[in-house]
Amino acid sequence: MQMMKAWVVERWGSLDDLVLKAIPRPGAAEGSPVVRVSKAGLNFADGIAVRGRYQVRIEPPFVLGSEIAGVIEEAPPGCGYAPGDRVMAQVPAGAFGEYCAVETSRLVRLPEALGFADAAALPVSYTTAHVGLFAKGQLRQGETILIHAAAGGLGIAATQLARWCGARVIATAGSDEKCSLALENGAEHAINYRDEEWPERVKALAPEGVDMVFDPVGGETSLLSIRRLAWGGRLMLAGFASGAPASIPANHLLVRAASAIGVFWSFDNEAATISAIQKQLVDLAVDRHVRPHLWRLVDLYNLKHGLEALESGRTSGKVILNVSEF
């Protein structure tokens, strides 16, 4: 039996309960090729999944992680892939291991021009931003969008994609350094949200309100953002990094003819749409219309440190797990 190293959630708890151990390597079965993982993306949702509080709960034990880039190691006959093919994928679990069995429908081919580290940032963060901005939010050229946490992996993805479509971006971030990073990635204005007057600064930049708010933060940030919406504006709820969702006052939406829309997607329910989005993201990355900002490559043995840094807000852009070099 072939073995591999992987980070396993043996029981729901804290990051301390994550265990790096040797487990049997998956084999190709039922049309699922085996990917040898080169790089894997870390996401805020990983810490939530460890605690058993993610929207889609997986019963332990399971290998943590949801976005990978690597090469096909083993492929069943007739699946359309062959050993050596370069691919990326979003997976329900299994990214933080040396090998991962992936349903063929989830795989996206990678050209040689796109490195594995950049590719590993696309299947979750950039896909979520794309879904929120366009599939659900219908962001259009010339509109003004307010993007919170704009120096994070999801925020940078949203900023780059909004600029690509011709929208005007006002960004918020948690430090002057992070504001500078937001500007470097396409924001027209960046505001330090530690400044309690940030809503007034947004109002000064967009007196008639913003057409869209992209909000991965939640809590009070969502409540204050509703007041900055223009007529017919859209509040895109993309996460709750603050630790709590907001109780949204419906009357504030009503008087602005505004909408609050949840940004959540499921490959199982939207396979064709998500596949098309991810293929477009690969093309955009190759053409440098989107450029993942990699905060750090974290060694496989240091996964917990990477997740701790992500949860504490010390990171900017994307944290990537360096599973193996090839």
Contacts in CASP RR format, 6 or more apart in sequence:
PFRMAT RR
TARGET T0000
AUTHOR 0000-0000-0000
METHOD contacts of the structure
MODEL  1
MQMMKAWVVERWGSLDDLVLKAIPRPGAAEGSPVVRVSKAGLNFADGIAV
RGRYQVRIEPPFVLGSEIAGVIEEAPPGCGYAPGDRVMAQVPAGAFGEYC
AVETSRLVRLPEALGFADAAALPVSYTTAHVGLFAKGQLRQGETILIHAA
AGGLGIAATQLARWCGARVIATAGSDEKCSLALENGAEHAINYRDEEWPE
RVKALAPEGVDMVFDPVGGETSLLSIRRLAWGGRLMLAGFASGAPASIPA
NHLLVRAASAIGVFWSFDNEAATISAIQKQLVDLAVDRHVRPHLWRLVDL
YNLKHGLEALESGRTSGKVILNVSEF
1 24 0 8 1.000
1 25 0 8 1.000
2 24 0 8 1.000
2 25 0 8 1.000
3 22 0 8 1.000
3 23 0 8 1.000
3 24 0 8 1.000
3 25 0 8 1.000
4 22 0 8 1.000
4 23 0 8 1.000
4 24 0 8 1.000
4 25 0 8 1.000
4 97 0 8 1.000
4 98 0 8 1.000
4 99 0 8 1.000
5 20 0 8 1.000
5 21 0 8 1.000
5 22 0 8 1.000
5 97 0 8 1.000
5 98 0 8 1.000
5 300 0 8 1.000
6 20 0 8 1.000
6 21 0 8 1.000
6 23 0 8 1.000
6 63 0 8 1.000
6 94 0 8 1.000
6 96 0 8 1.000
6 97 0 8 1.000
6 98 0 8 1.000
7 18 0 8 1.000
7 19 0 8 1.000
7 20 0 8 1.000
7 63 0 8 1.000
7 64 0 8 1.000
7 65 0 8 1.000
7 96 0 8 1.000
7 97 0 8 1.000
7 303 0 8 1.000
8 18 0 8 1.000
8 19 0 8 1.000
8 20 0 8 1.000
8 21 0 8 1.000
8 23 0 8 1.000
8 61 0 8 1.000
8 62 0 8 1.000
8 63 0 8 1.000
8 64 0 8 1.000
9 17 0 8 1.000
9 18 0 8 1.000
9 49 0 8 1.000
9 50 0 8 1.000
9 58 0 8 1.000
9 60 0 8 1.000
9 61 0 8 1.000
9 62 0 8 1.000
9 63 0 8 1.000
9 64 0 8 1.000
10 17 0 8 1.000
10 19 0 8 1.000
10 60 0 8 1.000
10 61 0 8 1.000
11 17 0 8 1.000
11 60 0 8 1.000
11 61 0 8 1.000
12 50 0 8 1.000
12 51 0 8 1.000
12 52 0 8 1.000
12 60 0 8 1.000
13 50 0 8 1.000
13 51 0 8 1.000
13 52 0 8 1.000
14 50 0 8 1.000
14 51 0 8 1.000
15 47 0 8 1.000
15 50 0 8 1.000
15 304 0 8 1.000
15 307 0 8 1.000
15 308 0 8 1.000
16 304 0 8 1.000
17 50 0 8 1.000
18 50 0 8 1.000
18 64 0 8 1.000
18 303 0 8 1.000
18 304 0 8 1.000
20 300 0 8 1.000
20 301 0 8 1.000
20 303 0 8 1.000
23 63 0 8 1.000
25 34 0 8 1.000
25 98 0 8 1.000
25 99 0 8 1.000
26 34 0 8 1.000
26 99 0 8 1.000
26 100 0 8 1.000
26 101 0 8 1.000
27 34 0 8 1.000
27 74 0 8 1.000
27 101 0 8 1.000
28 34 0 8 1.000
28 74 0 8 1.000
28 75 0 8 1.000
28 76 0 8 1.000
28 79 0 8 1.000
28 101 0 8 1.000
29 76 0 8 1.000
29 101 0 8 1.000
30 76 0 8 1.000
31 76 0 8 1.000
31 79 0 8 1.000
31 103 0 8 1.000
31 104 0 8 1.000
32 76 0 8 1.000
32 79 0 8 1.000
32 101 0 8 1.000
32 102 0 8 1.000
32 103 0 8 1.000
32 104 0 8 1.000
33 72 0 8 1.000
33 73 0 8 1.000
33 74 0 8 1.000
33 75 0 8 1.000
33 76 0 8 1.000
33 79 0 8 1.000
33 81 0 8 1.000
33 101 0 8 1.000
33 102 0 8 1.000
33 104 0 8 1.000
33 107 0 8 1.000
34 72 0 8 1.000
34 73 0 8 1.000
34 74 0 8 1.000
34 75 0 8 1.000
34 99 0 8 1.000
34 100 0 8 1.000
34 101 0 8 1.000
34 102 0 8 1.000
35 68 0 8 1.000
35 70 0 8 1.000
35 71 0 8 1.000
35 72 0 8 1.000
35 73 0 8 1.000
35 87 0 8 1.000
35 89 0 8 1.000
35 99 0 8 1.000
35 100 0 8 1.000
35 101 0 8 1.000
35 102 0 8 1.000
35 107 0 8 1.000
36 70 0 8 1.000
36 71 0 8 1.000
36 72 0 8 1.000
36 73 0 8 1.000
36 98 0 8 1.000
36 99 0 8 1.000
36 324 0 8 1.000
36 326 0 8 1.000
37 68 0 8 1.000
37 69 0 8 1.000
37 70 0 8 1.000
37 95 0 8 1.000
37 97 0 8 1.000
37 98 0 8 1.000
37 99 0 8 1.000
37 100 0 8 1.000
37 323 0 8 1.000
37 324 0 8 1.000
38 69 0 8 1.000
38 70 0 8 1.000
38 71 0 8 1.000
38 116 0 8 1.000
38 120 0 8 1.000
38 323 0 8 1.000
38 324 0 8 1.000
38 325 0 8 1.000
38 326 0 8 1.000
39 68 0 8 1.000
39 69 0 8 1.000
39 70 0 8 1.000
39 116 0 8 1.000
39 117 0 8 1.000
39 119 0 8 1.000
39 120 0 8 1.000
39 297 0 8 1.000
39 320 0 8 1.000
39 321 0 8 1.000
39 322 0 8 1.000
39 323 0 8 1.000
40 65 0 8 1.000
40 67 0 8 1.000
40 68 0 8 1.000
40 69 0 8 1.000
40 95 0 8 1.000
40 96 0 8 1.000
40 97 0 8 1.000
40 120 0 8 1.000
40 320 0 8 1.000
40 321 0 8 1.000
40 323 0 8 1.000
41 65 0 8 1.000
41 66 0 8 1.000
41 67 0 8 1.000
41 68 0 8 1.000
41 95 0 8 1.000
41 120 0 8 1.000
41 121 0 8 1.000
41 124 0 8 1.000
41 318 0 8 1.000
41 319 0 8 1.000
41 320 0 8 1.000
41 321 0 8 1.000
42 65 0 8 1.000
42 298 0 8 1.000
42 303 0 8 1.000
42 306 0 8 1.000
42 307 0 8 1.000
42 310 0 8 1.000
42 318 0 8 1.000
42 319 0 8 1.000
42 320 0 8 1.000
42 321 0 8 1.000
43 65 0 8 1.000
43 66 0 8 1.000
43 67 0 8 1.000
43 124 0 8 1.000
43 125 0 8 1.000
43 310 0 8 1.000
44 216 0 8 1.000
44 239 0 8 1.000
44 241 0 8 1.000
44 310 0 8 1.000
44 311 0 8 1.000
45 54 0 8 1.000
45 66 0 8 1.000
45 124 0 8 1.000
46 64 0 8 1.000
46 65 0 8 1.000
46 66 0 8 1.000
46 307 0 8 1.000
47 307 0 8 1.000
47 311 0 8 1.000
48 54 0 8 1.000
49 57 0 8 1.000
49 58 0 8 1.000
49 64 0 8 1.000
49 65 0 8 1.000
49 93 0 8 1.000
50 64 0 8 1.000
50 307 0 8 1.000
55 264 0 8 1.000
56 92 0 8 1.000
56 266 0 8 1.000
58 92 0 8 1.000
58 93 0 8 1.000
62 93 0 8 1.000
62 94 0 8 1.000
63 93 0 8 1.000
63 94 0 8 1.000
63 95 0 8 1.000
63 96 0 8 1.000
63 97 0 8 1.000
63 100 0 8 1.000
64 93 0 8 1.000
64 94 0 8 1.000
64 95 0 8 1.000
64 96 0 8 1.000
65 91 0 8 1.000
65 93 0 8 1.000
65 94 0 8 1.000
65 95 0 8 1.000
65 96 0 8 1.000
66 90 0 8 1.000
66 91 0 8 1.000
66 92 0 8 1.000
66 93 0 8 1.000
66 94 0 8 1.000
66 95 0 8 1.000
66 123 0 8 1.000
66 124 0 8 1.000
67 88 0 8 1.000
67 89 0 8 1.000
67 90 0 8 1.000
67 91 0 8 1.000
67 95 0 8 1.000
67 120 0 8 1.000
67 121 0 8 1.000
67 122 0 8 1.000
67 123 0 8 1.000
67 124 0 8 1.000
67 125 0 8 1.000
68 88 0 8 1.000
68 89 0 8 1.000
68 91 0 8 1.000
68 94 0 8 1.000
68 95 0 8 1.000
68 100 0 8 1.000
68 102 0 8 1.000
68 120 0 8 1.000
68 123 0 8 1.000
69 86 0 8 1.000
69 87 0 8 1.000
69 88 0 8 1.000
69 110 0 8 1.000
69 115 0 8 1.000
69 116 0 8 1.000
69 117 0 8 1.000
69 119 0 8 1.000
69 120 0 8 1.000
70 86 0 8 1.000
70 87 0 8 1.000
70 88 0 8 1.000
70 110 0 8 1.000
70 116 0 8 1.000
70 119 0 8 1.000
71 83 0 8 1.000
71 84 0 8 1.000
71 85 0 8 1.000
71 86 0 8 1.000
71 87 0 8 1.000
71 326 0 8 1.000
72 81 0 8 1.000
72 82 0 8 1.000
72 83 0 8 1.000
72 84 0 8 1.000
72 85 0 8 1.000
72 87 0 8 1.000
73 83 0 8 1.000
73 84 0 8 1.000
73 99 0 8 1.000
74 83 0 8 1.000
75 81 0 8 1.000
75 82 0 8 1.000
75 83 0 8 1.000
75 85 0 8 1.000
79 104 0 8 1.000
80 104 0 8 1.000
81 87 0 8 1.000
81 104 0 8 1.000
81 107 0 8 1.000
85 109 0 8 1.000
86 109 0 8 1.000
86 110 0 8 1.000
86 111 0 8 1.000
86 112 0 8 1.000
86 116 0 8 1.000
87 102 0 8 1.000
87 107 0 8 1.000
87 108 0 8 1.000
87 109 0 8 1.000
87 110 0 8 1.000
88 107 0 8 1.000
88 108 0 8 1.000
88 110 0 8 1.000
88 119 0 8 1.000
88 120 0 8 1.000
88 122 0 8 1.000
88 123 0 8 1.000
88 278 0 8 1.000
88 282 0 8 1.000
89 100 0 8 1.000
89 102 0 8 1.000
89 106 0 8 1.000
89 107 0 8 1.000
89 108 0 8 1.000
89 123 0 8 1.000
90 106 0 8 1.000
90 123 0 8 1.000
90 124 0 8 1.000
90 127 0 8 1.000
90 267 0 8 1.000
90 274 0 8 1.000
90 278 0 8 1.000
91 100 0 8 1.000
91 102 0 8 1.000
91 106 0 8 1.000
94 100 0 8 1.000
95 321 0 8 1.000
96 300 0 8 1.000
96 303 0 8 1.000
96 321 0 8 1.000
96 323 0 8 1.000
97 300 0 8 1.000
97 323 0 8 1.000
98 323 0 8 1.000
98 324 0 8 1.000
105 267 0 8 1.000
105 271 0 8 1.000
105 275 0 8 1.000
106 267 0 8 1.000
106 275 0 8 1.000
108 123 0 8 1.000
108 275 0 8 1.000
108 278 0 8 1.000
108 279 0 8 1.000
108 282 0 8 1.000
109 282 0 8 1.000
110 116 0 8 1.000
110 119 0 8 1.000
110 282 0 8 1.000
111 282 0 8 1.000
111 286 0 8 1.000
113 286 0 8 1.000
114 282 0 8 1.000
114 285 0 8 1.000
114 286 0 8 1.000
117 292 0 8 1.000
117 294 0 8 1.000
117 297 0 8 1.000
117 320 0 8 1.000
117 322 0 8 1.000
118 285 0 8 1.000
118 291 0 8 1.000
118 292 0 8 1.000
118 294 0 8 1.000
119 282 0 8 1.000
119 285 0 8 1.000
120 320 0 8 1.000
121 153 0 8 1.000
121 157 0 8 1.000
121 292 0 8 1.000
121 294 0 8 1.000
121 318 0 8 1.000
121 320 0 8 1.000
122 278 0 8 1.000
122 281 0 8 1.000
122 282 0 8 1.000
122 285 0 8 1.000
122 292 0 8 1.000
123 278 0 8 1.000
125 153 0 8 1.000
125 154 0 8 1.000
125 157 0 8 1.000
125 292 0 8 1.000
125 318 0 8 1.000
126 157 0 8 1.000
126 161 0 8 1.000
126 281 0 8 1.000
126 290 0 8 1.000
126 292 0 8 1.000
127 265 0 8 1.000
127 274 0 8 1.000
127 277 0 8 1.000
127 278 0 8 1.000
127 281 0 8 1.000
128 154 0 8 1.000
128 157 0 8 1.000
128 238 0 8 1.000
128 263 0 8 1.000
128 265 0 8 1.000
129 154 0 8 1.000
129 155 0 8 1.000
129 157 0 8 1.000
129 158 0 8 1.000
129 161 0 8 1.000
129 214 0 8 1.000
129 238 0 8 1.000
130 157 0 8 1.000
130 161 0 8 1.000
130 277 0 8 1.000
130 280 0 8 1.000
130 281 0 8 1.000
131 263 0 8 1.000
131 265 0 8 1.000
131 274 0 8 1.000
131 277 0 8 1.000
132 158 0 8 1.000
132 214 0 8 1.000
132 236 0 8 1.000
132 238 0 8 1.000
132 261 0 8 1.000
132 263 0 8 1.000
133 139 0 8 1.000
133 145 0 8 1.000
133 158 0 8 1.000
133 161 0 8 1.000
133 162 0 8 1.000
133 165 0 8 1.000
133 212 0 8 1.000
133 214 0 8 1.000
133 236 0 8 1.000
134 161 0 8 1.000
134 165 0 8 1.000
135 265 0 8 1.000
135 273 0 8 1.000
135 277 0 8 1.000
136 236 0 8 1.000
136 261 0 8 1.000
136 262 0 8 1.000
136 263 0 8 1.000
137 212 0 8 1.000
137 234 0 8 1.000
137 236 0 8 1.000
137 261 0 8 1.000
138 234 0 8 1.000
139 145 0 8 1.000
139 162 0 8 1.000
139 165 0 8 1.000
139 167 0 8 1.000
139 211 0 8 1.000
139 212 0 8 1.000
140 165 0 8 1.000
140 167 0 8 1.000
141 165 0 8 1.000
141 166 0 8 1.000
141 167 0 8 1.000
142 166 0 8 1.000
142 167 0 8 1.000
142 168 0 8 1.000
143 167 0 8 1.000
143 168 0 8 1.000
143 211 0 8 1.000
143 212 0 8 1.000
144 167 0 8 1.000
144 168 0 8 1.000
144 169 0 8 1.000
144 170 0 8 1.000
144 206 0 8 1.000
144 209 0 8 1.000
144 210 0 8 1.000
144 211 0 8 1.000
144 212 0 8 1.000
144 230 0 8 1.000
145 158 0 8 1.000
145 162 0 8 1.000
145 167 0 8 1.000
145 168 0 8 1.000
145 169 0 8 1.000
145 170 0 8 1.000
145 210 0 8 1.000
145 211 0 8 1.000
145 212 0 8 1.000
145 213 0 8 1.000
145 214 0 8 1.000
146 170 0 8 1.000
146 171 0 8 1.000
146 172 0 8 1.000
146 202 0 8 1.000
146 206 0 8 1.000
146 210 0 8 1.000
146 212 0 8 1.000
146 213 0 8 1.000
146 214 0 8 1.000
146 225 0 8 1.000
146 228 0 8 1.000
147 155 0 8 1.000
147 158 0 8 1.000
147 159 0 8 1.000
147 162 0 8 1.000
147 169 0 8 1.000
147 170 0 8 1.000
147 171 0 8 1.000
147 172 0 8 1.000
147 182 0 8 1.000
147 187 0 8 1.000
147 213 0 8 1.000
147 214 0 8 1.000
148 155 0 8 1.000
148 171 0 8 1.000
148 172 0 8 1.000
148 193 0 8 1.000
148 213 0 8 1.000
148 214 0 8 1.000
148 215 0 8 1.000
148 216 0 8 1.000
148 217 0 8 1.000
148 221 0 8 1.000
148 225 0 8 1.000
149 155 0 8 1.000
149 172 0 8 1.000
149 173 0 8 1.000
149 174 0 8 1.000
149 216 0 8 1.000
149 217 0 8 1.000
149 241 0 8 1.000
150 156 0 8 1.000
150 158 0 8 1.000
150 159 0 8 1.000
150 169 0 8 1.000
150 171 0 8 1.000
150 172 0 8 1.000
150 173 0 8 1.000
150 178 0 8 1.000
150 182 0 8 1.000
150 185 0 8 1.000
150 187 0 8 1.000
150 190 0 8 1.000
151 171 0 8 1.000
151 173 0 8 1.000
151 174 0 8 1.000
151 178 0 8 1.000
151 179 0 8 1.000
151 181 0 8 1.000
151 182 0 8 1.000
151 316 0 8 1.000
151 317 0 8 1.000
152 173 0 8 1.000
152 178 0 8 1.000
152 315 0 8 1.000
152 316 0 8 1.000
152 317 0 8 1.000
152 318 0 8 1.000
153 292 0 8 1.000
153 293 0 8 1.000
153 316 0 8 1.000
153 317 0 8 1.000
153 318 0 8 1.000
154 216 0 8 1.000
154 238 0 8 1.000
155 214 0 8 1.000
155 216 0 8 1.000
155 317 0 8 1.000
156 181 0 8 1.000
156 182 0 8 1.000
156 185 0 8 1.000
156 292 0 8 1.000
156 293 0 8 1.000
156 316 0 8 1.000
156 317 0 8 1.000
156 318 0 8 1.000
157 290 0 8 1.000
157 292 0 8 1.000
158 214 0 8 1.000
158 238 0 8 1.000
159 169 0 8 1.000
159 171 0 8 1.000
159 182 0 8 1.000
159 185 0 8 1.000
159 186 0 8 1.000
159 187 0 8 1.000
160 185 0 8 1.000
160 186 0 8 1.000
160 289 0 8 1.000
160 290 0 8 1.000
160 291 0 8 1.000
161 290 0 8 1.000
162 169 0 8 1.000
162 214 0 8 1.000
163 169 0 8 1.000
163 185 0 8 1.000
163 186 0 8 1.000
163 187 0 8 1.000
164 284 0 8 1.000
164 289 0 8 1.000
164 290 0 8 1.000
167 212 0 8 1.000
168 188 0 8 1.000
169 186 0 8 1.000
169 187 0 8 1.000
169 188 0 8 1.000
169 189 0 8 1.000
170 187 0 8 1.000
170 188 0 8 1.000
170 189 0 8 1.000
170 190 0 8 1.000
170 191 0 8 1.000
170 202 0 8 1.000
170 205 0 8 1.000
170 206 0 8 1.000
170 210 0 8 1.000
171 179 0 8 1.000
171 182 0 8 1.000
171 183 0 8 1.000
171 187 0 8 1.000
171 189 0 8 1.000
171 190 0 8 1.000
171 191 0 8 1.000
172 190 0 8 1.000
172 191 0 8 1.000
172 192 0 8 1.000
172 193 0 8 1.000
172 198 0 8 1.000
172 202 0 8 1.000
173 179 0 8 1.000
173 181 0 8 1.000
173 182 0 8 1.000
173 190 0 8 1.000
173 191 0 8 1.000
173 192 0 8 1.000
173 193 0 8 1.000
174 192 0 8 1.000
174 193 0 8 1.000
174 194 0 8 1.000
175 192 0 8 1.000
175 194 0 8 1.000
176 192 0 8 1.000
177 316 0 8 1.000
178 316 0 8 1.000
179 190 0 8 1.000
179 191 0 8 1.000
179 192 0 8 1.000
180 190 0 8 1.000
181 293 0 8 1.000
181 316 0 8 1.000
181 317 0 8 1.000
182 190 0 8 1.000
183 189 0 8 1.000
183 190 0 8 1.000
185 291 0 8 1.000
185 293 0 8 1.000
189 205 0 8 1.000
191 198 0 8 1.000
191 201 0 8 1.000
191 202 0 8 1.000
192 198 0 8 1.000
193 221 0 8 1.000
195 201 0 8 1.000
198 224 0 8 1.000
199 224 0 8 1.000
199 225 0 8 1.000
199 227 0 8 1.000
199 228 0 8 1.000
202 210 0 8 1.000
202 228 0 8 1.000
203 209 0 8 1.000
203 228 0 8 1.000
206 228 0 8 1.000
206 230 0 8 1.000
208 230 0 8 1.000
208 231 0 8 1.000
209 228 0 8 1.000
209 229 0 8 1.000
209 230 0 8 1.000
210 228 0 8 1.000
210 229 0 8 1.000
210 230 0 8 1.000
210 233 0 8 1.000
211 230 0 8 1.000
211 232 0 8 1.000
211 233 0 8 1.000
211 234 0 8 1.000
212 233 0 8 1.000
212 234 0 8 1.000
212 235 0 8 1.000
212 236 0 8 1.000
213 225 0 8 1.000
213 226 0 8 1.000
213 228 0 8 1.000
213 229 0 8 1.000
213 234 0 8 1.000
213 235 0 8 1.000
213 236 0 8 1.000
214 236 0 8 1.000
214 238 0 8 1.000
214 263 0 8 1.000
215 221 0 8 1.000
215 222 0 8 1.000
215 225 0 8 1.000
215 235 0 8 1.000
215 236 0 8 1.000
215 237 0 8 1.000
215 238 0 8 1.000
215 239 0 8 1.000
216 238 0 8 1.000
216 239 0 8 1.000
216 240 0 8 1.000
216 241 0 8 1.000
217 239 0 8 1.000
217 240 0 8 1.000
217 241 0 8 1.000
217 242 0 8 1.000
218 237 0 8 1.000
218 239 0 8 1.000
218 240 0 8 1.000
218 241 0 8 1.000
218 242 0 8 1.000
218 243 0 8 1.000
218 244 0 8 1.000
218 245 0 8 1.000
218 246 0 8 1.000
219 240 0 8 1.000
219 242 0 8 1.000
219 243 0 8 1.000
219 244 0 8 1.000
219 245 0 8 1.000
219 246 0 8 1.000
220 242 0 8 1.000
220 246 0 8 1.000
221 242 0 8 1.000
221 246 0 8 1.000
222 235 0 8 1.000
222 237 0 8 1.000
222 245 0 8 1.000
222 246 0 8 1.000
222 248 0 8 1.000
223 246 0 8 1.000
223 248 0 8 1.000
223 249 0 8 1.000
225 235 0 8 1.000
226 235 0 8 1.000
226 248 0 8 1.000
226 249 0 8 1.000
226 252 0 8 1.000
226 253 0 8 1.000
226 256 0 8 1.000
226 258 0 8 1.000
226 260 0 8 1.000
227 252 0 8 1.000
229 235 0 8 1.000
229 256 0 8 1.000
229 258 0 8 1.000
230 256 0 8 1.000
231 256 0 8 1.000
231 257 0 8 1.000
231 258 0 8 1.000
232 256 0 8 1.000
232 257 0 8 1.000
232 258 0 8 1.000
232 259 0 8 1.000
233 256 0 8 1.000
233 257 0 8 1.000
233 258 0 8 1.000
233 259 0 8 1.000
234 258 0 8 1.000
234 259 0 8 1.000
234 260 0 8 1.000
234 261 0 8 1.000
235 248 0 8 1.000
235 253 0 8 1.000
235 258 0 8 1.000
235 259 0 8 1.000
235 260 0 8 1.000
235 261 0 8 1.000
236 261 0 8 1.000
236 262 0 8 1.000
236 263 0 8 1.000
237 245 0 8 1.000
237 260 0 8 1.000
237 261 0 8 1.000
237 262 0 8 1.000
237 263 0 8 1.000
238 262 0 8 1.000
238 263 0 8 1.000
239 263 0 8 1.000
248 260 0 8 1.000
252 258 0 8 1.000
253 259 0 8 1.000
253 260 0 8 1.000
265 274 0 8 1.000
267 274 0 8 1.000
281 290 0 8 1.000
284 290 0 8 1.000
285 291 0 8 1.000
285 292 0 8 1.000
292 317 0 8 1.000
292 318 0 8 1.000
293 316 0 8 1.000
293 317 0 8 1.000
293 318 0 8 1.000
294 317 0 8 1.000
294 318 0 8 1.000
294 319 0 8 1.000
294 320 0 8 1.000
295 315 0 8 1.000
295 316 0 8 1.000
295 317 0 8 1.000
295 318 0 8 1.000
295 319 0 8 1.000
296 306 0 8 1.000
296 309 0 8 1.000
296 315 0 8 1.000
296 319 0 8 1.000
296 320 0 8 1.000
297 320 0 8 1.000
297 321 0 8 1.000
297 322 0 8 1.000
298 305 0 8 1.000
298 306 0 8 1.000
298 319 0 8 1.000
298 320 0 8 1.000
298 321 0 8 1.000
298 322 0 8 1.000
299 322 0 8 1.000
300 321 0 8 1.000
300 322 0 8 1.000
300 323 0 8 1.000
300 324 0 8 1.000
303 321 0 8 1.000
306 315 0 8 1.000
306 319 0 8 1.000
309 315 0 8 1.000
309 319 0 8 1.000
310 319 0 8 1.000
END
